[in-house]
Amino acid sequence: MANDASTVRFLLDDELVEIADVDPTSTLLDHLRYRLRRTGTKEGCAEGDCGACTVLVGELDGDGVAWRAVNACILFLPMMDRRALLAVESLSRQGEPHALQSLMAGNGSAQCGFCTPGFVMSLYGRAIGGCGGTLPIEDVIAGNLCRCTGYGPILAAGAAIEPHARDDGGLVEALKALKSASGSRGRLDGRLWFAPRSLAALTEILAEHPDATLVAGATDVGLWVTKGLRRLDTLVFLADVAELHRLEEDEAGLRIGAAVRYADAHAALGRLHPDLAELVRRIGGLQVRNAGTVGGNIANGSPIGDCPPALIALAAELTLNGPDGRRTMPLEDYFLEYGRQDRRPGEFVETLWIPRPQPSDVILISKLSKRFDSDISAVCGAFVLSVADGQITRARAAFGGLAGTPRRAPTCESALTSAPFSLATIERGAEALRQDFTPLSDLRGSAGYRMEAACALLRRLWLREQGEAVSVLNVEPVHG
């Protein structure tokens, strides 16, 4: 079944939902609640933080369906095209609650009940082996917040439910019937949206609409609409561009397509270095990592994006594509100044290349934030030291949260390079670091806190390398 150019089609509980004349920035949550009257899915924060709106989205994966928990509050309706959907009502369609719902109702997992549907959907996704289904339960529900009960009964209910496979055979065939080789597009009140299926189609669209807003997971762009109330006139959705989903790993390193989600890149990044895996584990909740992409985090140029400092320290390279063809640059050169990146009209992030660190490299990647889970960095620091015969032969240090862009610390690097790998050298590097940045104070931490924390992260590298216990607890930022 080919998709009509102005209609979004998806399957809710195996039944076809067709939406004509789609507002490109209308959310799945609003459509569920106000059009389909599926009011079990709640709006708590409207920014992808609280998890009350968690639903499961399914996509064809060979001869099966791959399910992932996502936040419906920041998922735009065109992103649902040709996909399957399960909301909390999907679990009890015959009038009988699912075993998980019965467990949570019976063991005190809910008081006000507002957050409960989101917890149910996150835990159900884990039970059926959805994306993130192999994670510990506490990681799976880290993106679901409860103000009433505490998490003990919820964790107990999640542990008690038996893993089980869904019978998605009929759904697979229905999704195949919706599949279309051509892209989708729509127009409403002069506003346009496109969902191309190939790199060639994407390039053609951006040549005609070079100022279009590119949307991968909408974990940032969604907030522009729900919180910033911005009107976006032309959007291009990237999730169906097959070439942007490539993940290629070999002995030399890792190449990540711009539309690869954090959840899908997590394991491969962890094989580069364990600190990368831990960093990704703390990027939002699972729902955010199931939608947000490595390329999108880079493309938006946030000075407090979690991954860019680590990737810069690891000497990653970025490939852009556009009307004039491809160009590749060191990732650090992409970030020009606050709010400005080296991306020309019609260009888009295509791939990221990360060389594999050497076994002898001394590496530390660490994020400091006011909350351990689901919080934005106050400071994120990354150090990669090449050490041979007790000497530091090369040093790369990069930070987020200390300047208007994520960037390296050249004075610190110079103080570390061609010096013994010793505590004295580390202390010289920490003092030199103070010359590289002039941090600002904001709600996440004062300038003084940020500077002291950055120096402490370099010392943490030394302590960890000596086998000394290093606390993973965050230091509370001091304001003023």
C-alpha positions in Angstrom: 0.0 0.0 0.0 1.7 3.3 -1.1 1.3 6.2 1.2 -0.8 9.1 0.0 1.4 12.2 -0.1 -0.6 14.1 2.6 -1.7 11.2 4.9 0.1 9.7 7.8 -0.7 6.0 8.4 0.2 3.8 11.3 -1.2 0.8 13.1 -2.6 1.1 16.6 -3.4 -2.3 18.1 -3.2 -3.8 14.6 -5.8 -1.4 13.3 -5.0 1.2 10.7 -5.1 4.8 11.7 -5.1 7.4 8.9 -4.6 11.1 9.4 -5.0 13.5 6.6 -3.8 17.1 6.5 -1.3 16.7 9.3 0.1 19.6 11.2 3.8 18.6 11.0 4.5 19.6 14.6 1.4 18.1 16.2 2.4 15.5 18.7 1.4 11.9 19.0 0.4 12.5 22.6 -2.2 15.2 21.6 -3.6 12.9 18.9 -3.9 10.0 21.3 -5.7 12.0 24.0 -7.8 14.5 22.0 -8.6 12.6 18.8 -8.5 9.0 19.7 -9.6 9.4 23.3 -6.7 7.2 24.5 -6.4 9.2 27.8 -4.4 6.6 29.7 -1.3 8.2 28.2 -0.6 11.3 30.3 1.1 14.7 29.8 3.4 15.5 32.7 6.2 17.7 31.5 5.8 18.0 27.7 9.5 17.9 27.3 10.5 14.2 27.4 11.6 14.1 31.0 8.9 12.5 33.2 7.9 9.5 31.2 4.2 9.8 31.9 3.5 9.7 28.1 5.6 6.6 27.4 4.3 4.5 24.5 5.8 1.7 22.4 6.6 2.3 18.7 7.2 -0.7 16.5 9.2 -0.8 13.2 9.8 -3.6 10.8 13.0 -5.5 11.6 13.5 -8.2 9.0 10.6 -10.7 9.7 9.8 -9.2 13.1 8.9 -6.0 14.8 11.4 -4.0 16.9 9.7 -2.2 19.7 11.1 0.8 21.6 9.7 3.0 24.4 9.5 6.7 23.5 8.0 9.9 24.8 4.8 10.7 22.9 4.8 14.3 24.1 7.7 15.3 21.8 7.1 12.8 18.9 5.6 14.6 15.9 2.8 12.7 14.0 4.7 12.4 10.7 7.3 10.4 12.6 4.7 7.7 13.1 4.1 7.0 9.4 4.3 3.3 8.5 4.9 2.3 12.1 3.0 0.4 14.8 1.9 1.8 18.2 1.0 0.4 21.5 -0.5 2.6 24.3 -1.4 1.6 27.8 -4.9 0.6 26.8 -3.4 -1.9 24.3 -2.4 -4.1 27.2 -6.0 -4.7 28.4 -8.1 -4.6 25.2 -10.3 -7.5 26.2 -11.3 -6.0 29.5 -8.8 -8.0 31.6 -5.6 -6.2 32.8 -2.2 -7.5 31.7 -0.3 -9.4 34.4 2.0 -6.4 34.8 -0.9 -4.1 35.5 -2.3 -6.5 38.0 1.1 -6.8 39.8 1.4 -3.0 40.0 -2.2 -2.6 41.2 -1.7 -5.2 43.8 1.6 -4.3 45.4 1.2 -0.6 46.0 3.1 0.6 42.9 0.6 3.5 42.5 -0.9 6.2 44.6 -2.2 9.1 42.5 -1.7 6.9 39.4 -0.7 9.7 37.1 2.7 8.3 36.2 1.7 4.6 36.4 0.8 4.1 32.7 4.3 5.3 31.7 5.9 2.9 34.1 3.7 0.1 32.8 4.7 0.8 29.2 8.4 1.0 30.0 8.3 -2.3 31.9 6.2 -3.9 29.3 8.7 -2.9 26.7 11.4 -4.6 28.7 9.3 -7.7 29.2 8.8 -8.3 25.5 12.5 -7.7 24.7 12.1 -4.2 23.2 15.0 -1.9 22.7 16.7 -1.6 26.1 15.1 -4.9 27.2 18.5 -6.3 28.4 19.2 -3.4 30.7 18.7 -3.5 34.5 15.2 -2.5 35.5 16.4 0.6 37.2 17.9 1.8 33.9 14.8 1.0 32.0 12.6 3.2 34.3 15.2 6.0 34.9 13.2 8.1 32.4 10.0 7.6 34.4 9.4 9.8 37.4 7.2 9.1 40.4 6.4 11.7 43.1 4.4 9.5 45.4 5.4 5.9 46.0 9.1 5.6 45.8 10.4 3.1 43.4 10.6 -0.1 45.4 7.2 -1.6 44.5 7.6 -0.6 40.9 11.0 -2.3 40.7 9.5 -5.4 42.4 6.6 -5.5 39.8 9.1 -5.2 37.0 11.2 -8.0 38.4 8.2 -10.3 38.9 6.9 -10.1 35.3 8.1 -13.0 33.2 9.7 -12.1 29.9 7.6 -13.1 27.0 7.5 -12.7 23.2 4.7 -11.0 21.4 3.0 -12.7 18.5 3.5 -10.0 15.9 3.2 -12.2 12.8 0.0 -10.5 11.6 1.4 -7.1 12.4 4.5 -7.8 10.3 2.4 -8.4 7.2 0.3 -5.3 7.9 3.5 -3.1 8.2 4.9 -4.6 5.0 1.6 -3.6 3.3 2.2 0.0 4.5 5.8 0.1 3.3 6.6 2.4 0.5 9.8 2.9 -1.4 8.9 6.6 -2.0 9.0 9.2 0.7 6.1 10.9 2.4 5.3 14.5 2.4 2.5 16.9 3.4 1.4 20.5 3.3 -0.9 22.3 5.7 -1.6 26.1 5.7 1.6 26.7 3.8 3.7 24.6 6.1 5.6 21.6 4.5 7.0 18.3 5.8 9.0 15.6 4.1 10.1 12.1 5.1 12.5 10.9 2.4 13.6 7.3 2.2 17.0 7.7 0.6 20.1 9.9 0.7 19.5 11.1 -2.8 15.9 12.1 -2.0 17.1 14.0 1.1 19.8 15.9 -0.9 17.2 16.8 -3.5 14.8 18.1 -0.9 17.4 20.2 0.9 18.6 21.7 -2.4 15.1 23.1 -2.8 14.6 23.9 0.9 18.0 24.7 2.3 16.6 26.3 5.5 14.4 23.4 6.4 14.5 22.1 10.0 16.0 18.6 10.1 14.4 16.2 12.6 15.9 12.9 13.7 14.5 12.0 17.1 12.9 15.3 18.0 14.3 15.1 21.5 15.5 18.7 21.0 13.3 20.0 18.2 10.2 18.8 20.1 10.9 21.2 22.9 11.2 24.1 20.5 7.5 23.5 19.8 6.1 22.3 23.2 8.1 24.7 25.3 9.4 27.4 23.0 6.1 27.5 21.0 8.0 28.0 17.8 6.4 27.7 14.4 8.4 25.6 12.1 7.4 26.1 8.5 9.4 23.3 6.7 10.5 20.1 8.3 12.5 17.1 7.0 12.2 13.9 9.0 15.4 11.8 8.7 14.4 8.5 10.4 13.6 6.7 7.2 16.8 7.5 5.3 18.3 4.1 5.2 21.9 5.2 4.6 21.9 7.3 7.7 21.3 4.2 9.9 24.6 2.5 9.1 26.7 1.4 12.0 30.1 0.1 10.8 32.7 -1.2 13.3 36.2 -2.6 12.6 39.6 -2.7 14.2 40.3 0.9 13.1 37.2 2.4 14.6 33.5 3.1 14.5 31.5 4.9 11.8 28.0 6.0 12.9 25.3 7.3 10.6 23.6 10.5 11.6 20.2 8.8 12.3 21.6 6.0 14.5 19.9 6.3 17.8 21.9 6.4 21.0 20.3 3.1 22.2 21.5 1.4 19.0 25.0 2.9 19.3 25.4 2.2 23.0 27.1 -1.1 22.8 29.5 -0.2 20.0 30.5 3.0 21.7 31.2 1.0 24.9 33.5 -1.2 22.9 35.6 1.8 22.1 35.9 2.6 25.8 33.8 1.7 28.9 33.5 5.4 29.9 31.6 6.1 26.6 29.1 3.4 27.6 28.6 5.0 31.0 28.2 8.4 29.4 25.6 7.2 27.0 23.7 5.4 29.8 23.2 8.9 31.5 21.9 10.7 28.4 18.3 11.3 29.3 16.1 8.3 30.0 15.8 5.2 27.9 12.9 6.9 26.0 15.3 9.7 25.0 18.0 7.3 23.9 15.5 5.3 21.9 14.7 8.4 19.9 17.7 10.8 20.1 20.6 10.3 17.7 24.3 10.8 17.9 24.3 12.9 14.8 21.4 15.1 16.0 23.2 15.8 19.3 26.2 17.0 17.2 24.1 18.9 14.6 22.3 21.1 17.1 25.6 22.4 18.5 24.6 22.6 22.1 27.5 23.7 24.4 26.3 21.1 27.0 25.7 18.2 24.7 27.0 15.1 26.5 28.9 13.3 23.7 30.7 16.0 21.8 33.5 16.6 24.4 34.2 12.9 24.5 34.2 12.6 20.7 36.4 15.6 20.3 38.9 14.2 22.8 38.9 10.9 20.8 39.7 12.8 17.6 36.4 12.1 15.9 35.8 13.3 12.3 32.5 14.5 10.9 31.3 14.1 7.4 28.7 16.6 6.0 26.8 16.1 2.8 25.0 18.6 0.7 24.5 20.3 -2.7 28.3 20.6 -3.2 29.0 17.1 -2.2 30.7 15.7 0.9 33.3 17.3 3.1 35.0 15.9 6.2 36.5 17.8 9.1 37.7 17.2 12.7 34.6 17.3 14.9 36.1 20.2 16.9 36.1 22.4 13.8 32.4 22.1 13.3 31.5 24.1 16.4 32.3 27.8 15.6 30.6 29.7 18.4 27.5 29.6 20.5 24.6 28.9 18.2 26.7 28.7 15.1 28.2 25.6 13.4 30.1 25.1 10.2 27.1 23.7 8.2 26.3 25.4 5.0 22.7 25.9 3.6 21.4 22.5 2.4 24.1 20.5 4.2 23.4 17.8 6.7 25.4 15.6 9.1 25.9 12.3 7.3 28.4 10.2 9.4 30.7 10.4 12.3 34.1 8.5 12.4 35.7 7.6 15.7 39.1 6.0 15.6 39.6 3.2 18.1 41.8 4.2 21.1 45.1 2.5 21.6 45.3 -0.1 24.4 48.0 2.0 26.1 45.9 5.3 26.0 44.9 6.6 29.4 41.3 7.8 29.1 38.7 9.4 31.4 35.3 10.6 30.3 33.1 12.0 33.1 29.9 13.9 33.4 28.9 16.0 36.4 25.2 17.0 36.8 22.9 17.9 39.7 21.0 14.6 39.3 22.7 11.3 38.3 20.0 10.3 35.9 18.1 12.2 33.2 19.9 15.5 33.7 22.0 17.8 31.6 25.7 18.3 32.2 27.0 21.1 34.4 30.5 20.0 33.2 31.5 17.2 30.9 35.2 16.5 30.6 37.2 14.0 28.5 40.9 13.3 28.5 42.9 11.0 26.2 46.6 10.7 27.0 49.0 8.6 24.9 51.6 7.3 27.3 54.9 5.5 26.3 57.7 4.6 28.7 56.2 6.8 31.4 56.0 9.8 29.2 52.9 11.5 27.8 53.5 11.7 24.1 50.1 13.2 23.2 47.3 14.8 25.1 43.8 15.7 24.1 41.4 17.3 26.6 37.9 18.6 25.8 35.0 20.0 27.8 31.4 20.9 27.6 29.8 23.4 29.9 32.9 25.7 30.1 32.4 27.8 27.0 29.9 28.6 24.2 30.8 25.5 22.4 32.3 22.1 23.3 36.0 22.5 22.7 39.6 21.5 23.5 41.8 22.9 26.2 45.1 23.7 24.3 47.0 25.2 27.3 46.3 22.2 29.4 47.2 19.8 26.6 50.5 21.6 26.1 51.4 21.4 29.8 50.7 17.6 29.7 52.5 16.7 26.5 56.1 15.6 26.5 56.1 15.4 30.3 56.3 12.4 32.7 52.9 10.8 33.5 53.1 11.9 37.2 50.9 13.6 39.7 53.1 16.7 39.4 52.4 16.9 35.6 48.7 16.4 36.2 48.7 19.3 38.7 50.5 21.5 36.1 47.9 20.5 33.6 45.1 21.4 36.0 46.5 24.8 36.7 47.0 25.4 32.9 43.4 24.5 32.4 42.4 27.6 34.2 43.8 29.6 31.3 41.8 27.9 28.6 38.3 28.8 29.8 36.3 31.6 31.4 33.1 29.8 32.4 29.7 31.5 33.0 27.4 31.0 36.0 23.9 29.6 35.4 21.3 27.5 37.1 23.5 24.4 36.7 26.5 25.8 38.5 28.6 28.8 39.2 31.6 29.7 37.1 33.8 28.9 40.1 32.2 25.5 40.6 32.7 24.6 36.9 36.3 25.6 36.9 37.1 23.6 40.1 35.2 20.6 38.8 37.0 20.6 35.5 40.4 20.6 37.3 39.2 17.9 39.7 38.2 15.7 36.7 41.9 15.7 35.5 43.0 14.7 39.0 40.3 11.9 38.9 42.1 10.5 35.8 45.3 10.2 37.8 43.7 8.7 40.9 41.8 6.1 38.9 44.9 5.1 37.0 46.6 4.5 40.3 43.8 2.2 41.3 42.5 4.6 44.0 38.7 4.6 44.6 37.1 7.6 43.0 33.6 8.6 44.1 31.0 8.6 41.3 28.8 10.9 43.3 28.3 14.4 42.0 29.4 17.4 43.9 26.4 19.7 44.3 27.0 22.9 42.3 27.5 26.0 44.4 25.8 29.1 43.1 26.7 32.7 43.6 
